Amino acid sequence: MPLKKIFQWALLMAGAGASVVLLRALHVPGAVLLGPMLVAIGFALSGAGLELKSGIFLPVQAALGCMVASVVSWDLLQLIADHWVVVLAVNVLSVVAAGAVAVVFTRRGWLPGQSAIWGLSPGAASTMMMLGEQRGADPRVIALMQHLRIVFVTLTAVAVAGLVGAGGGPAASPVPATVFLAGAVSADVGAVLGALIAAGVAVAMATKWRQAAFWLPLVVGSGLHLAHLSTVEVPIMVAAVAFAFGGCYAGLRFNRKVLLDCLHLMPAMLLGILLMTGSCIALMWPILCSFEGIDALTAFLAIMPGGIDAAVAVAHGMHASVPVILAVQVMRLIVVTILAPQMARLVSRYCEPR
């Protein structure tokens, strides 16, 4: 690696670390994810040319799967079972709402081809980019929309957390967010964590199904946890690095050339993202009505279309009910993975620009 690149990577890591320290000192929620993301966007738009290959991101996805598995319990499963109709309905409706917005944008010709259909999916960003490119949509537009969505929703979540969470909402979390961030772990627990991460990465690489890196540690780790066969814990440094790495990965996906090429499409992109996020905010009401004693922050983080890692990062240290957030977000992962690609194919087949 050229000396210049080494210096740039060192500068990025130093900047990411400094941003986390600064934002935490300012009591900004989700600092460990937001700070590195903003610093990475700055590097990407400056033309530094730094890039993280998707394969390098697999261990981070596996670590995030282990984080979710560490809080899966019978109480959480019972919570999902008690409210499964609402949890399933709000997530299906969020996908349908995104599809409806995409149909309008496609038929009006506000975005080229079927880019809106694939770019406005409330999750599964990498899957949408891959499938959209296979269908002939512009992958640059899809990628830019997906990563704009992640940044916009994360910033919105931070703003909501600052406005609502700062007041100390009434919700109490039966499973505190700090359970994700265990301190020192025993050798046995560390071995289990390492094995789950390695297995997730290996299966993802062997099957070419990138999401296996997240799902295998989540499913296997949850099974071990529920059966009391082993404890799944994620040390605080591993969790912090995973969140920071995820922020850098999203930020570096921006590209100055693509951004300039798509500048004339930016108003339509931002309007679509705003409408999709607004539709998800409207779905806070069923969650507030179904789950007793939760506040608006919990409901928003549960339905926000920015990913489970962003929701947990913002919820950490706030007055939010982590089990409710997990119940809705885990169901969203399932719904988006199964339903969104099918809906996108269906809409792209029958929806032509006028």
C-alpha positions in Angstrom: 0.0 0.0 0.0 1.4 3.4 -0.9 2.6 5.6 1.9 0.0 8.2 1.0 -2.9 5.7 1.4 -1.5 4.5 4.8 -1.4 8.2 6.0 -5.0 8.7 4.7 -6.3 5.6 6.5 -4.5 6.6 9.7 -6.0 10.1 9.4 -9.5 8.6 8.9 -9.2 6.4 11.9 -7.9 9.2 14.0 -10.7 11.5 12.8 -13.3 8.8 13.5 -12.0 8.3 17.0 -11.9 12.1 17.7 -15.4 12.5 16.4 -16.7 9.9 18.8 -15.0 11.6 21.7 -16.3 15.0 20.7 -19.9 13.9 20.1 -20.0 11.9 23.3 -18.8 15.0 25.2 -21.7 16.9 23.6 -24.0 14.1 24.7 -25.1 13.3 21.1 -26.9 10.0 20.8 -25.4 7.3 18.6 -22.0 9.1 18.6 -20.1 5.9 17.9 -21.9 5.4 14.6 -22.7 9.0 13.6 -19.2 10.4 14.1 -17.3 8.0 11.9 -20.0 8.1 9.3 -19.7 11.9 9.0 -15.9 11.9 9.0 -15.9 9.1 6.3 -18.3 11.1 4.1 -15.9 14.1 4.3 -13.1 11.9 3.2 -15.1 10.4 0.4 -16.3 13.8 -1.0 -12.8 15.2 -0.7 -11.6 12.7 -3.3 -9.4 10.7 -1.0 -10.3 7.5 -2.9 -10.5 5.3 0.2 -12.7 2.3 -0.2 -13.8 -0.6 2.0 -14.6 -3.7 0.1 -17.9 -5.4 1.0 -16.0 -8.6 2.0 -14.2 -6.7 4.7 -17.5 -5.6 6.2 -18.6 -9.2 6.8 -17.0 -9.6 10.3 -18.7 -6.4 11.3 -22.1 -7.8 10.2 -21.3 -11.0 12.1 -20.5 -9.0 15.3 -23.8 -7.1 14.9 -25.6 -10.4 14.6 -23.9 -11.6 17.9 -25.0 -8.3 19.6 -28.6 -9.0 18.7 -28.3 -12.7 19.8 -26.9 -11.6 23.1 -30.3 -10.0 24.1 -32.6 -12.6 22.6 -34.5 -14.2 25.4 -37.8 -16.0 26.0 -39.2 -12.7 27.3 -38.3 -11.0 24.0 -39.9 -13.9 22.0 -43.0 -13.7 24.2 -43.1 -9.9 23.5 -43.0 -10.5 19.8 -45.6 -13.3 20.1 -48.0 -11.1 22.1 -47.7 -8.2 19.5 -46.9 -10.1 16.3 -49.9 -8.7 14.4 -48.9 -5.1 14.9 -45.1 -5.9 14.5 -45.7 -7.7 11.3 -48.3 -5.2 10.0 -46.2 -2.0 10.5 -43.2 -3.6 8.8 -45.2 -4.9 5.8 -46.9 -1.4 5.5 -43.5 0.3 5.6 -42.4 -1.8 2.6 -45.7 -1.2 0.8 -45.4 2.6 1.5 -41.9 2.7 0.0 -43.2 0.8 -3.0 -46.1 3.3 -3.5 -43.7 6.3 -3.4 -41.4 4.5 -5.9 -44.3 3.8 -8.3 -45.2 7.5 -8.4 -41.6 8.6 -8.9 -41.1 5.9 -11.6 -44.3 6.7 -13.6 -43.6 10.4 -13.4 -40.1 9.9 -14.7 -38.6 11.8 -11.8 -35.9 9.2 -11.4 -34.4 7.2 -14.3 -35.7 3.7 -15.0 -36.7 1.8 -12.0 -34.1 3.4 -9.7 -36.7 4.7 -7.3 -38.1 1.2 -6.8 -34.8 -0.2 -5.7 -33.4 2.9 -4.1 -36.3 3.5 -1.6 -36.4 0.1 0.0 -36.4 0.6 3.8 -33.6 -1.9 4.2 -31.4 -4.6 2.6 -29.3 -1.9 0.8 -26.7 -4.2 -0.7 -29.4 -6.6 -2.0 -31.4 -3.8 -3.6 -28.3 -2.5 -5.4 -27.4 -5.9 -6.7 -31.0 -6.8 -7.9 -31.5 -3.3 -9.3 -28.3 -3.5 -11.4 -29.4 -7.0 -12.7 -32.7 -5.4 -13.8 -30.9 -2.7 -15.7 -31.4 0.2 -13.2 -28.5 2.6 -12.6 -26.5 1.1 -9.7 -25.0 4.5 -8.9 -28.4 6.1 -8.4 -29.5 3.2 -6.3 -26.4 3.3 -4.2 -26.6 7.0 -3.6 -30.2 6.9 -2.6 -29.7 4.0 -0.2 -26.8 5.7 1.5 -28.5 9.0 1.6 -31.4 7.2 3.3 -29.1 5.7 5.9 -27.5 9.1 6.7 -30.8 11.0 6.7 -32.5 8.5 8.9 -29.6 8.3 11.3 -29.5 12.1 11.6 -33.3 12.2 12.1 -33.0 9.5 14.8 -30.3 11.5 16.6 -32.4 14.7 16.4 -35.5 12.8 17.8 -33.4 11.3 20.6 -32.0 14.7 21.5 -35.5 16.2 21.6 -37.5 13.4 23.1 -34.9 11.3 25.0 -33.3 14.2 26.7 -36.5 14.7 28.7 -36.3 11.3 30.1 -39.3 9.5 28.6 -41.5 7.3 30.7 -40.4 4.1 29.1 -38.3 1.7 31.1 -36.2 -0.9 29.4 -36.5 -4.4 30.9 -33.3 -5.2 29.0 -30.9 -2.2 29.3 -29.0 -1.2 26.2 -25.7 -1.8 28.0 -26.3 -5.5 27.7 -24.9 -5.2 24.1 -21.7 -3.9 25.5 -20.3 -6.4 28.0 -16.9 -5.6 29.5 -14.3 -8.3 29.9 -15.5 -11.8 28.9 -14.2 -15.2 29.8 -12.1 -17.4 27.5 -15.0 -19.7 26.8 -17.4 -16.8 25.9 -14.7 -15.2 23.8 -14.2 -18.5 21.9 -18.0 -18.8 21.2 -18.0 -15.2 20.0 -15.0 -15.8 17.7 -16.5 -19.1 16.4 -19.9 -17.4 15.6 -18.2 -14.5 13.7 -15.9 -16.9 11.8 -18.7 -19.2 10.9 -20.9 -16.3 9.7 -18.1 -14.9 7.5 -17.2 -18.4 6.1 -20.8 -19.2 5.2 -21.3 -15.8 3.6 -18.2 -16.2 1.5 -19.0 -19.8 0.5 -22.6 -19.2 -0.4 -22.2 -15.7 -1.8 -25.2 -14.7 0.4 -23.7 -11.7 2.2 -26.5 -11.5 4.7 -25.5 -14.9 6.1 -22.7 -13.1 8.0 -25.4 -11.5 10.1 -28.1 -14.1 10.2 -26.0 -17.2 11.1 -24.5 -15.7 14.3 -27.9 -14.3 15.1 -29.8 -17.6 14.7 -27.1 -19.9 16.2 -26.2 -17.5 18.9 -29.8 -17.0 19.9 -30.3 -20.8 20.0 -27.3 -21.3 22.3 -28.4 -18.4 24.5 -32.0 -19.6 24.8 -31.0 -23.2 25.5 -28.5 -22.0 28.1 -25.8 -23.9 26.3 -23.5 -20.9 26.1 -23.4 -17.2 26.9 -23.2 -14.8 23.9 -21.5 -11.5 25.0 -19.9 -8.8 23.0 -17.0 -6.8 24.6 -17.4 -3.0 24.6 -14.5 -2.5 22.3 -15.7 -5.0 19.8 -19.2 -3.4 19.8 -17.7 0.1 19.5 -15.4 -0.9 16.6 -18.3 -2.6 14.9 -20.5 0.5 15.1 -17.6 2.8 14.0 -16.7 0.5 11.2 -20.3 0.4 10.0 -20.4 4.2 10.0 -17.1 4.4 8.0 -18.4 1.8 5.5 -21.6 3.7 4.8 -19.7 7.1 4.6 -17.0 5.9 2.3 -19.6 4.5 -0.2 -20.3 8.1 -1.2 -18.4 9.2 -4.3 -17.8 12.8 -5.4 -18.1 12.0 -9.1 -21.4 10.0 -8.7 -22.7 12.8 -6.4 -21.9 15.4 -9.1 -23.4 13.2 -11.8 -26.6 12.8 -9.8 -26.8 16.4 -8.6 -29.8 17.1 -10.9 -31.6 14.1 -9.4 -30.9 15.2 -5.8 -34.2 17.0 -5.1 -36.2 14.0 -6.3 -34.0 11.6 -4.2 -34.4 13.7 -1.1 -38.1 14.1 -1.6 -38.5 10.3 -2.0 -36.4 9.6 1.2 -38.4 12.3 3.1 -41.7 10.7 2.0 -40.6 7.2 2.9 -39.3 8.3 6.3 -42.6 10.2 6.9 -44.6 7.1 6.1 -42.6 5.2 8.7 -43.1 8.0 11.3 -46.8 7.7 10.7 -46.5 4.0 11.7 -45.3 5.0 15.1 -48.9 5.3 16.2 -49.8 1.6 16.1 -46.6 0.8 18.1 -47.4 3.4 20.7 -51.0 2.0 21.0 -49.9 -1.6 21.1 -47.0 -1.5 23.5 -47.9 -0.1 26.9 -45.7 2.5 28.7 -43.3 3.3 25.8 -42.4 6.7 24.6 -42.1 8.4 21.2 -38.4 7.8 21.0 -38.8 4.0 21.4 -41.6 4.0 18.8 -39.5 5.9 16.3 -36.3 3.9 16.8 -38.4 0.7 16.4 -39.9 1.8 13.0 -37.0 3.9 11.6 -35.8 2.6 8.2 -32.1 3.0 9.0 -31.1 -0.5 10.2 -31.0 -2.3 13.5 -27.4 -1.2 14.2 -28.3 2.5 13.9 -31.4 2.0 16.1 -29.4 0.3 18.8 -26.5 2.7 18.6 -28.9 5.7 19.1 -30.9 3.9 21.8 -27.7 3.1 23.8 -27.8 5.3 27.0 -31.2 6.8 26.2 -34.6 6.2 27.9 -35.7 3.7 25.2 -37.1 0.2 25.5 -34.6 -1.9 23.8 -36.8 -5.1 23.7 -39.5 -3.2 21.8 -37.0 -1.8 19.3 -35.5 -5.3 18.8 -38.9 -6.9 18.4 -39.9 -4.5 15.5 -36.5 -4.3 13.9 -35.8 -8.0 13.9 -39.1 -8.6 12.2 -38.2 -5.8 9.7 -35.0 -7.7 8.8 -37.1 -10.7 8.0 -39.9 -8.8 6.1 -37.5 -6.7 4.0 -35.3 -9.6 3.2 -38.3 -11.6 2.0 -40.8 -9.1 0.7 -38.9 -6.1 -0.6 -37.1 -7.8 -3.5 -40.3 -9.6 -4.5 -42.3 -6.3 -4.5 -39.5 -4.5 -6.3 -39.5 -7.1 -9.1 -43.3 -7.0 -9.3 -43.4 -3.2 -9.5 -40.5 -2.9 -12.0 -42.2 -5.4 -14.3 -45.5 -3.6 -14.5 -44.6 0.0 -13.9 -43.2 2.0 -16.8 -42.5 5.7 -16.9 -45.2 7.8 -18.6 
